[in-house]
Amino acid sequence: MPEPTDAVLPILRRIQGDVAQARRELGRKIDKNSETLAYHTERLESIEGYLTYELGLNTRARADIQAIQAEKKTMKKRLTALERSSPKRRPGRK
């Protein structure tokens, strides 16, 4: 009559082999995912640099537009003041 351990031992060895196989596969998948994550991190950092640069250009452009608008407003006021203070010209006279 066979011992109970004789029947159980091969099953336990097979389970142990399956667990070892699963660990190896999981390890490979983790390594692959780590590489992919590192690549994506590098790409995102590059994109972040471009976005920061673009944001700087956009901010500068807005500041320039605001300065031009303020200067335009000042020039309109000066022109209006000059038109009011200058004597009206009559046709035919210089």
Stockholm file with secondary structure:
# STOCKHOLM 1.0

chainA/1-94         MPEPTDAVLPILRRIQGDVAQARRELGRKIDKNSETLAYHTERLESIEGYLTYELGLNTRARADIQAIQAEKKTMKKRLTALERSSPKRRPGRK
#=GR chainA/1-94 SS CCCHHHHHHHHHHHHHHHHHHHHHHHHHHHHHHHHHHHHHHHHHHHHHHHHHHHHHHHHHHHHHHHHHHHHHHHHHHHHHHHHHHSCCCCTTCC
#=GC SS_cons        CCCHHHHHHHHHHHHHHHHHHHHHHHHHHHHHHHHHHHHHHHHHHHHHHHHHHHHHHHHHHHHHHHHHHHHHHHHHHHHHHHHHHSCCCCTTCC
//
